[in-house]
Amino acid sequence: MMAIIIFLLCYVSHVLALSAPSTQHFLPNSPVITTGVDFAAWKNCFRNCPFELEPTVIELPDVLPSDFPTGTIYRNGHARFCADDETPCLHPFDADGMILAMTFDASKPSKVLFRNKFVETEGYIKDKEMGGMSQRGLFGTKKSGGFMANLFQMDYKHVANTNVIHCGDSLYALWEGGLPYLLDPLTLRNKNGRGKAGLTDLDGLLSDNFSAHPRYDPARKTYVNFGSVFDPIKSEFRVSLYEVDATTFRSKRKNGVTPNFVLDAPALIHDFILTTNYCIFFINDTRINAMSAIKAMFGSAGFAGSIEVDKDSEHSNIVLIPRSLLDDKEQDAVSDIDLFHDERVTVVKMDRHFAFHYANAFEDMEGNVVFDTVQMDGMELAADFKEPFWQIENPFRDVSPTRLIRYTVDIQNKKLAIGNDQPKVLTTRLPEFPSIPRDISTRRHRYIYPLVARKKVNVNPKTSGLGGPVAAVAKIDSEDTTNNQYFSFEPYEFPGEAILVPKAGKTVPLPSEEDACYMLVLVTNGKDLTTDVAIFDVEGDQVFEEGPILRFPLPVFTPHLLHGSFAEGVTFEFGES
């Protein structure tokens, strides 16, 4: 059960950079000080989204570019940090998920169809009915009712707050701790009813959890994903692998066997990477902290604090699992794969660090695997909060700075390529949430679009306490980092993960057209409590740094949200506002 808290670890650089009452508890060279962000404004963003809107037409201040494509942007994220009886979430990842959607139609270049709605999970419905917090959160949030109400309460709230994918005529709200919720892509309501009735097991494919980071394969037109569950009785952590059709979001496998591998302790796996031939996981040595687990059972801490990384371990493992194991024609055993002894699996050791988000991976002309990862050298996990996490004195205390690094794995010799600019540091400006156009996934790429710090930072990556907030966006050139481009927002404005939208008529997998995209980001203003949409043209040199080509306000404030996607060609009837 505790394995499902892994999703809570992924957003370390972005959301651990939450606000505190002042900056006096930070080191003088902390990015909180040196980049000039308004820390009080950041803190102010962690409040409930005030209301939901049915589909509403927004009039734009200017027309969209003629090559802006028809389609719908979907975004998911935590958006309810306090129950009606004022019981607070102690960590943002325990907050209820909310879906935001914006439909753009080339035939209506001056309008957008907007709507937002909380996912009607079982926990959300119960919270609203009782006027309090009906279940505990995995990161320490407590039920309403005090100590006795939380004692030995081992269930947890499904918050459906991490990602959202459009396939066919449905939306899927994703969270690693459970099954997806099936939603209507226009109204955002549960398709099959409120609460548990809204869950889907993808026609019997899933028995437990389903990750919030499916990876798209544009050649096969499929999504590959995983789900993990920990059995404390067997001390067994099982990770199952799935491949589903990108149109139906259902498996094409006919033999009914789900490939999976087993570890003897919960692993901190939130994201993974995909190439034409491999599913790639990053695995550290971990163990259960017995004292933290006991505190969690007694209701005084979250289950997240029960997992700790073995600091004595010198190495981390890059594990490359052949995708052929997901094929029906595979005749060998695909259940209970032993990663470290199965000859079909390639394991490469590297210096120990943490990696929760990846940009992309591909196989080069020599058959090597190249991947870009957001890396941090150190991180402490805690879930014993007495007050909301963003109100503690220094939320960066145990957080190391992030870097975006390109690695090359020599498959033939089962080792990392070293030397000749390998591994290659792409940016040290505290990157997180790296994005690429969806059709670049698994293919060779040059450009990456992460969130970064407002200004250049000069910090030791091995020193904890020197993480910092992100308040800028970047276009990173993996071939020549001197061409990296950055745009900073105001100190009190905080962008969310970028979504790349290919320009109409352009083919982004072509090297000459890879950056022929528009980039959309939500910008949360912690001073005025407003949210804007900023649209950038990222094609070519220097255009990006000129700033948004169009910016417009949303009709409702939204807090920092998490992941999302662009559904190309998905539109609905809408006219006047």
Phi and psi in degrees as a GROMACS rama.xvg file:
@    title "Ramachandran Plot"
@    xaxis  label "Phi"
@    yaxis  label "Psi"
@TYPE xy
-68.3204  -15.641  MET-2
-62.6844  -27.4039  ALA-3
-73.2239  -6.93475  ILE-4
-75.2242  -2.31469  ILE-5
-58.6172  -31.7535  ILE-6
-63.0679  -22.3541  PHE-7
-72.7344  -12.0144  LEU-8
-90.4369  -10.5802  LEU-9
-73.3751  -28.1191  CYS-10
-99.1363  32.8603  TYR-11
-53.4889  -52.4887  VAL-12
-70.4268  -32.6818  SER-13
-82.1775  -53.2562  HIS-14
-94.376  -21.8599  VAL-15
-68.0496  -15.0466  LEU-16
-82.6974  49.3357  ALA-17
-88.2952  168.617  LEU-18
-87.0636  155.722  SER-19
-127.403  168.234  ALA-20
-57.3027  -31.3857  PRO-21
-153.401  178.945  SER-22
-103.921  10.1049  THR-23
-68.2064  -17.0286  GLN-24
-92.2788  5.02633  HIS-25
-100.831  150.227  PHE-26
-63.3056  150.323  LEU-27
-58.3941  -31.0302  PRO-28
-94.6143  11.3955  ASN-29
-65.0401  140.954  SER-30
-59.3741  -22.6396  PRO-31
-59.4377  -34.3812  VAL-32
-87.3515  -49.2617  ILE-33
-76.4669  -24.0405  THR-34
-91.4088  -6.44112  THR-35
74.284  23.2943  GLY-36
-73.1436  153.4  VAL-37
-86.5301  97.6256  ASP-38
-66.755  -35.5722  PHE-39
-64.7493  -35.0052  ALA-40
-66.7504  -38.3504  ALA-41
-60.2357  -47.6218  TRP-42
-57.7075  -38.7405  LYS-43
-65.8536  -20.7143  ASN-44
-72.8797  -17.1346  CYS-45
-90.0073  73.246  PHE-46
-141.66  161.522  ARG-47
-61.0306  141.491  ASN-48
-62.3511  125.45  CYS-49
-71.4459  -27.5982  PRO-50
-162.263  164.034  PHE-51
-101.574  152.868  GLU-52
-125.354  132.545  LEU-53
-66.3294  167.227  GLU-54
-49.3622  122.345  PRO-55
-133.096  132.609  THR-56
-83.6409  127.67  VAL-57
-103.887  130.486  ILE-58
-86.5859  124.788  GLU-59
-81.6642  151.546  LEU-60
-70.8985  -16.8043  PRO-61
-153.359  164.843  ASP-62
-78.4856  151.17  VAL-63
-68.2212  154.311  LEU-64
-58.0188  152.118  PRO-65
-64.8613  -22.7019  SER-66
-101.873  16.8654  ASP-67
-76.2484  126.738  PHE-68
-78.849  158.174  PRO-69
-75.7836  136.179  THR-70
165.384  179.563  GLY-71
-127.221  129.716  THR-72
-88.6765  127.88  ILE-73
-118.401  139.256  TYR-74
-138.241  141.087  ARG-75
-121.385  155.667  ASN-76
174.491  165.661  GLY-77
-71.5859  131.292  HIS-78
-145.928  10.0269  ALA-79
-139.51  98.7867  ARG-80
-98.9369  -0.431433  PHE-81
-149.699  132.845  CYS-82
-76.7988  171.677  ALA-83
-64.019  -25.9989  ASP-84
-90.7109  12.5769  ASP-85
73.5204  13.1418  GLU-86
-67.1068  123.148  THR-87
-90.7928  153.383  PRO-88
-71.5842  133.889  CYS-89
-87.7476  -12.3305  LEU-90
-144.996  141.345  HIS-91
-60.0182  -28.1438  PRO-92
-72.2572  -7.25454  PHE-93
-90.3408  -1.97288  ASP-94
-83.6399  150.643  ALA-95
-62.062  142.597  ASP-96
-79.8826  146.076  GLY-97
-132.958  137.157  MET-98
-98.7495  134.404  ILE-99
-118.287  137.641  LEU-100
-136.69  141.195  ALA-101
-136.169  120.969  MET-102
-102.902  126.19  THR-103
-109.74  135.342  PHE-104
-130.984  125.088  ASP-105
-59.0102  -24.2378  ALA-106
-80.0859  -8.30182  SER-107
-132.418  69.5043  LYS-108
-70.1562  -6.28533  PRO-109
-111.859  13.3156  SER-110
-136.081  154.683  LYS-111
-136.416  139.676  VAL-112
-96.4971  113.245  LEU-113
-109.958  147.663  PHE-114
-161.183  155.933  ARG-115
-147.369  146.123  ASN-116
-158.952  138.336  LYS-117
-68.5027  141.619  PHE-118
-68.5554  127.652  VAL-119
-83.1631  66.8364  GLU-120
-73.3168  167.545  THR-121
-58.7859  -44.0856  GLU-122
-65.9334  -40.4691  GLY-123
-63.2855  -44.1402  TYR-124
-62.5028  -44.4742  ILE-125
-64.2072  -40.3848  LYS-126
-57.8731  -45.829  ASP-127
-68.6521  -35.2787  LYS-128
-70.2034  -40.075  GLU-129
-90.5036  -13.1683  MET-130
72.5477  26.1477  GLY-131
-153.274  -161.772  GLY-132
-97.1728  111.879  MET-133
-85.3452  -20.9494  SER-134
-142.32  158.82  GLN-135
-73.514  158.669  ARG-136
-105.737  155.354  GLY-137
-69.134  -17.2549  LEU-138
-109.341  21.6868  PHE-139
113.773  -10.5587  GLY-140
-63.3851  137.438  THR-141
-105.933  151.441  LYS-142
-64.7051  153.718  LYS-143
-65.6521  145.057  SER-144
118.409  -1.94194  GLY-145
85.843  -166.194  GLY-146
-59.0792  -48.5687  PHE-147
-65.2862  -31.6036  MET-148
-68.9239  -21.7567  ALA-149
-102.659  -14.2638  ASN-150
-61.3561  123.24  LEU-151
58.9626  23.3081  PHE-152
-85.2037  101.109  GLN-153
-94.1611  -7.77685  MET-154
-80.6276  168.086  ASP-155
-144.908  160.992  TYR-156
-87.9543  127.04  LYS-157
-79.1443  111.665  HIS-158
-101.073  -12.1868  VAL-159
47.3627  49.3298  ALA-160
-119.812  15.3374  ASN-161
-108.496  -43.676  THR-162
-151.611  167.11  ASN-163
-148.089  133.134  VAL-164
-125.916  136.406  ILE-165
-100.926  127.996  HIS-166
-142.006  132.331  CYS-167
61.3197  -121.393  GLY-168
-113.522  27.2949  ASP-169
-137.955  159.461  SER-170
-110.911  150.439  LEU-171
-127.793  112.71  TYR-172
-86.3865  122.306  ALA-173
-112.429  144.821  LEU-174
-157.54  130.411  TRP-175
-60.3224  -20.1698  GLU-176
-84.6771  8.06069  GLY-177
-173.515  -167.309  GLY-178
-78.1143  160.77  LEU-179
-69.4749  153.943  PRO-180
-98.5157  134.78  TYR-181
-95.6721  121.631  LEU-182
-123.21  158.16  LEU-183
-81.7905  129.78  ASP-184
-71.191  -16.7518  PRO-185
-93.2913  -55.0569  LEU-186
-84.0964  -21.0302  THR-187
69.9461  10.4235  LEU-188
-80.8392  157.317  ARG-189
-59.6899  134.025  ASN-190
-73.1845  -36.0865  LYS-191
-107.528  14.6813  ASN-192
116.325  162.578  GLY-193
-75.5193  158.966  ARG-194
68.1164  -145.669  GLY-195
-58.8634  -27.0209  LYS-196
-61.6418  -21.748  ALA-197
-80.5716  -8.78177  GLY-198
-73.8077  154.868  LEU-199
-135.083  140.015  THR-200
-101.289  17.5579  ASP-201
56.1596  51.916  LEU-202
57.8559  45.1162  ASP-203
87.39  0.337179  GLY-204
-68.4237  -39.1131  LEU-205
-102.592  138.895  LEU-206
-112.421  -21.9207  SER-207
-134.491  -119.98  ASP-208
-92.7423  161.887  ASN-209
-141.262  119.62  PHE-210
-57.7958  159.198  SER-211
-94.126  9.0377  ALA-212
-125.729  62.2576  HIS-213
-63.3462  145.218  PRO-214
-110.424  134.125  ARG-215
-89.8991  137.984  TYR-216
-112.863  103.56  ASP-217
-69.5162  -22.2402  PRO-218
-73.7374  -45.3581  ALA-219
-89.2586  -11.7733  ARG-220
53.8568  53.4515  LYS-221
-134.076  162.825  THR-222
-109.132  135.644  TYR-223
-109.314  136.799  VAL-224
-149.395  176.929  ASN-225
-139.567  163.32  PHE-226
-139.921  143.411  GLY-227
-130.307  148.98  SER-228
-150.808  141.818  VAL-229
-109.424  129.954  PHE-230
-104.524  103.034  ASP-231
-67.8903  -23.762  PRO-232
-68.7596  -46.6992  ILE-233
-85.8021  -7.52031  LYS-234
50.7711  55.1213  SER-235
-132.566  126.76  GLU-236
-110.303  112.677  PHE-237
-108.488  130.055  ARG-238
-116.75  118.819  VAL-239
-100.85  145.543  SER-240
-110.94  136.559  LEU-241
-132.032  146.853  TYR-242
-131.72  124.388  GLU-243
-125.471  151.406  VAL-244
-65.6738  136.948  ASP-245
-72.6148  -13.3128  ALA-246
-93.8002  -43.7916  THR-247
-97.1504  -18.3073  THR-248
56.9592  37.5349  PHE-249
-130.424  153.534  ARG-250
-75.7257  146.386  SER-251
-98.355  -3.41438  LYS-252
-63.6541  142.58  ARG-253
-111.963  -16.3773  LYS-254
-88.6056  -5.70944  ASN-255
74.9478  3.70126  GLY-256
-94.2555  129.335  VAL-257
-101.528  115.499  THR-258
-60.5503  140.795  PRO-259
-156.878  157.899  ASN-260
-127.33  159.15  PHE-261
-127.623  135.313  VAL-262
-120.242  161.912  LEU-263
-95.3181  10.2499  ASP-264
-154.942  153.132  ALA-265
-60.9366  134.166  PRO-266
-102.205  151.443  ALA-267
-88.9038  79.012  LEU-268
-114.721  112.698  ILE-269
-111.536  -45.5506  HIS-270
-119.073  165.51  ASP-271
-150.068  -179.89  PHE-272
-131.501  160.172  ILE-273
-134.592  138.498  LEU-274
-125.898  -175.834  THR-275
-57.5583  -35.9619  THR-276
-117.048  -5.41536  ASN-277
-137.62  144.8  TYR-278
-99.2189  129.859  CYS-279
-123.552  125.541  ILE-280
-120.588  148.817  PHE-281
-108.501  119.742  PHE-282
-127.823  124.126  ILE-283
-102.155  159.327  ASN-284
-75.5664  127.896  ASP-285
-134.582  170.85  THR-286
-157.154  166.207  ARG-287
-88.4868  129.177  ILE-288
-86.252  108.44  ASN-289
-61.0618  -42.0268  ALA-290
-64.8669  -41.4118  MET-291
-65.1269  -37.0606  SER-292
-64.9179  -39.2531  ALA-293
-64.8082  -43.4151  ILE-294
-61.003  -38.1849  LYS-295
-65.3001  -40.7931  ALA-296
-62.1291  -35.3218  MET-297
-81.6554  -1.26206  PHE-298
82.9255  10.7531  GLY-299
-99.342  -0.286723  SER-300
-154.746  168.81  ALA-301
-90.7168  156.129  GLY-302
-66.2704  -19.5008  PHE-303
-57.6694  -35.529  ALA-304
-73.7186  -3.40602  GLY-305
-79.9194  -16.8544  SER-306
-100.127  130.454  ILE-307
-133.319  148.508  GLU-308
-86.3445  140.523  VAL-309
-72.6167  103.512  ASP-310
-70.8698  -16.0895  LYS-311
-81.6011  -14.5537  ASP-312
-72.3058  135.441  SER-313
-90.9256  -14.2531  GLU-314
-128.951  155.24  HIS-315
-113.535  163.922  SER-316
-119.905  129.134  ASN-317
-97.0311  119.441  ILE-318
-112.787  121.81  VAL-319
-110.818  110.988  LEU-320
-102.265  123.923  ILE-321
-59.3949  133.424  PRO-322
-70.0434  -14.0603  ARG-323
-61.0068  -22.8533  SER-324
-68.8892  -15.4448  LEU-325
-89.4785  -5.22848  LEU-326
-85.0104  147.356  ASP-327
-61.2556  -31.4355  ASP-328
-73.3766  -11.6639  LYS-329
-65.5822  119.614  GLU-330
-97.8771  -20.186  GLN-331
-74.124  167.143  ASP-332
-64.524  131.648  ALA-333
-121.086  5.22868  VAL-334
-103.369  141.922  SER-335
57.7926  44.9564  ASP-336
-64.7633  131.833  ILE-337
-91.7482  102.115  ASP-338
-57.6755  -36.6657  LEU-339
-93.8749  2.00115  PHE-340
-133.351  -9.98716  HIS-341
-79.1677  123.142  ASP-342
-66.7249  -17.9499  GLU-343
-75.8112  -18.4243  ARG-344
-101.235  137.135  VAL-345
-102.685  126.663  THR-346
-119.949  126.369  VAL-347
-121.523  127.567  VAL-348
-87.7946  146.916  LYS-349
-146.794  166.934  MET-350
-57.8175  140.267  ASP-351
-63.4738  132.13  ARG-352
-162.365  -174.587  HIS-353
-118.961  142.138  PHE-354
-144.779  110.783  ALA-355
-105.102  -22.2838  PHE-356
-134.107  141.061  HIS-357
-121.092  151.684  TYR-358
-84.638  -54.348  ALA-359
-173.208  169.225  ASN-360
-145.475  152.153  ALA-361
-155.611  166.698  PHE-362
-106.041  127.542  GLU-363
-83.2295  -175.787  ASP-364
-64.1267  -24.0311  MET-365
-90.9495  1.58637  GLU-366
86.5582  4.02044  GLY-367
-74.9549  153.923  ASN-368
-99.4029  125.553  VAL-369
-112.92  130.542  VAL-370
-144.275  152.523  PHE-371
-114.617  129.401  ASP-372
-134.059  146.406  THR-373
-85.315  114.701  VAL-374
-116.489  140.018  GLN-375
-132.292  142.641  MET-376
-84.8806  -17.8813  ASP-377
-155.669  147.286  GLY-378
-162.173  134.105  MET-379
-108.023  139.662  GLU-380
-108.467  133.338  LEU-381
-142.101  151.576  ALA-382
-145.751  31.5348  ALA-383
-112.032  72.3076  ASP-384
-101.55  136.389  PHE-385
-96.3863  -17.6115  LYS-386
-141.951  166.683  GLU-387
-53.1434  139.537  PRO-388
-55.0241  -38.7754  PHE-389
-73.5392  -3.4425  TRP-390
-102.104  -0.917374  GLN-391
-73.4067  164.142  ILE-392
-63.1496  -46.7732  GLU-393
-142.152  92.3201  ASN-394
-69.6284  -8.6339  PRO-395
-92.1199  0.812453  PHE-396
-54.3715  -39.9551  ARG-397
-110.99  20.556  ASP-398
-111.764  127.586  VAL-399
-91.0882  155.036  SER-400
-64.9262  152.152  PRO-401
-99.0892  155.837  THR-402
-137.342  151.7  ARG-403
-100.391  118.498  LEU-404
-128.258  139.644  ILE-405
-101.37  125.89  ARG-406
-113.878  151.26  TYR-407
-124.071  125.65  THR-408
-101.365  120.272  VAL-409
-79.2172  98.3747  ASP-410
-63.8837  -42.5889  ILE-411
-61.3034  -40.7594  GLN-412
-100.652  2.67847  ASN-413
52.3882  54.5834  LYS-414
-155.154  164.812  LYS-415
-76.3357  143.966  LEU-416
-75.245  126.722  ALA-417
-121.549  141.627  ILE-418
90.7379  169.904  GLY-419
53.2104  49.9889  ASN-420
66.4158  31.0787  ASP-421
-124.646  130.967  GLN-422
-67.8928  159.983  PRO-423
-111.634  122.865  LYS-424
-81.8909  120.134  VAL-425
-92.1304  -35.5158  LEU-426
-162.469  146.455  THR-427
-111.576  14.4894  THR-428
-87.1583  46.9073  ARG-429
53.2551  51.4728  LEU-430
-69.7758  150.455  PRO-431
-155.668  167.27  GLU-432
49.3478  58.0216  PHE-433
-70.0462  135.389  PRO-434
-125.628  153.629  SER-435
-143.086  163.202  ILE-436
-62.2169  143.014  PRO-437
-57.2043  -38.8911  ARG-438
-74.7876  -2.9228  ASP-439
-87.7191  -16.4493  ILE-440
-52.3698  134.522  SER-441
72.7728  -2.88266  THR-442
-110.311  158.309  ARG-443
-57.5713  132.93  ARG-444
-133.322  154.965  HIS-445
-109.647  -39.2221  ARG-446
-108.371  145.357  TYR-447
-134.246  144.749  ILE-448
-125.14  86.5955  TYR-449
-97.2525  169.131  PRO-450
-82.8151  147.141  LEU-451
-144.456  174.963  VAL-452
-69.5572  156.086  ALA-453
-61.4358  -34.3829  ARG-454
-132.069  164.493  LYS-455
-59.7836  137.622  LYS-456
-117.577  151.336  VAL-457
-127.905  89.1504  ASN-458
-132.77  154.976  VAL-459
-81.1108  118.679  ASN-460
-63.9589  -16.7213  PRO-461
-93.2946  1.43578  LYS-462
-101.006  115.874  THR-463
-71.8784  157.945  SER-464
89.8174  0.610155  GLY-465
-116.56  25.1962  LEU-466
-75.4456  178.481  GLY-467
-168.432  168.851  GLY-468
-74.4387  152.338  PRO-469
-105.555  129.82  VAL-470
-143.184  29.5616  ALA-471
-149.678  167.21  ALA-472
-122.652  158.841  VAL-473
-143.008  153.279  ALA-474
-117.293  108.955  LYS-475
-97.4574  129.058  ILE-476
-99.0984  105.308  ASP-477
-70.4026  -18.3643  SER-478
-86.8967  -33.2035  GLU-479
-146.792  96.3647  ASP-480
-69.9644  -11.2128  THR-481
-68.9339  -14.2846  THR-482
-93.8526  4.61821  ASN-483
-55.754  141.003  ASN-484
-122.601  143.919  GLN-485
-135.303  147.931  TYR-486
-136.14  125.364  PHE-487
-103.525  138.028  SER-488
-87.7363  179.397  PHE-489
-63.8569  156.747  GLU-490
-57.2474  -24.7649  PRO-491
-100.373  10.4067  TYR-492
-114.064  136.905  GLU-493
-132.276  113.031  PHE-494
-77.94  152.554  PRO-495
-99.1569  177.57  GLY-496
-50.6663  134.734  GLU-497
-76.1641  145.981  ALA-498
-119.136  126.752  ILE-499
-96.2607  128.884  LEU-500
-119.742  110.914  VAL-501
-61.7402  139.979  PRO-502
-66.3035  146.382  LYS-503
-58.61  131.845  ALA-504
86.8075  -4.60519  GLY-505
-99.4973  152.104  LYS-506
-119.69  95.689  THR-507
-65.7336  -24.5422  VAL-508
-66.1514  -16.8331  PRO-509
-73.2088  129.44  LEU-510
-53.2174  -35.9359  PRO-511
-73.8091  -13.6184  SER-512
-123.114  12.5014  GLU-513
-57.7771  -38.4696  GLU-514
-97.311  17.3908  ASP-515
-79.1799  70.3404  ALA-516
-140.204  160.917  CYS-517
-104.886  145.313  TYR-518
-115.676  128.006  MET-519
-112.468  133.015  LEU-520
-135.126  143.669  VAL-521
-84.4937  134.322  LEU-522
-117.685  111.168  VAL-523
-92.8067  124.401  THR-524
-100.297  110.075  ASN-525
-82.7261  -8.24135  GLY-526
-87.6489  -47.6925  LYS-527
-98.8492  -5.44887  ASP-528
55.6652  55.0958  LEU-529
-130.093  163.574  THR-530
-132.646  130.048  THR-531
-112.804  160.914  ASP-532
-108.036  126.339  VAL-533
-112.907  128.256  ALA-534
-113.53  123.318  ILE-535
-109.937  146.174  PHE-536
-94.0441  117.199  ASP-537
-103.178  6.44901  VAL-538
-81.0348  128.703  GLU-539
89.0048  -177.273  GLY-540
-89.8629  140.179  ASP-541
70.7932  -14.9053  GLN-542
-63.5667  -39.5933  VAL-543
-58.2596  -43.7375  PHE-544
-71.3694  -9.21664  GLU-545
-75.4476  -12.4321  GLU-546
98.7328  -176.315  GLY-547
-62.5648  142.443  PRO-548
-83.9046  -17.9306  ILE-549
-155.029  136.13  LEU-550
-141.192  133.949  ARG-551
-146.366  150.561  PHE-552
-82.5338  147.997  PRO-553
-85.3642  155.886  LEU-554
-78.6128  1.16754  PRO-555
-145.269  142.914  VAL-556
-71.276  134.11  PHE-557
-124.358  136.493  THR-558
-71.7803  -176.099  PRO-559
-57.5546  119.976  HIS-560
-102.219  -179.44  LEU-561
-113.43  -110.572  LEU-562
-98.9321  164.182  HIS-563
-166.377  -168.384  GLY-564
-158.484  165.939  SER-565
-112.578  124.851  PHE-566
-100.269  97.1115  ALA-567
-65.9319  134.133  GLU-568
81.6247  -6.11862  GLY-569
-84.3865  113.563  VAL-570
-139.789  169.468  THR-571
-140.837  163.437  PHE-572
-70.268  125.769  GLU-573
-156.828  147.942  PHE-574
-131.378  -110.263  GLY-575
-76.9023  154.854  GLU-576
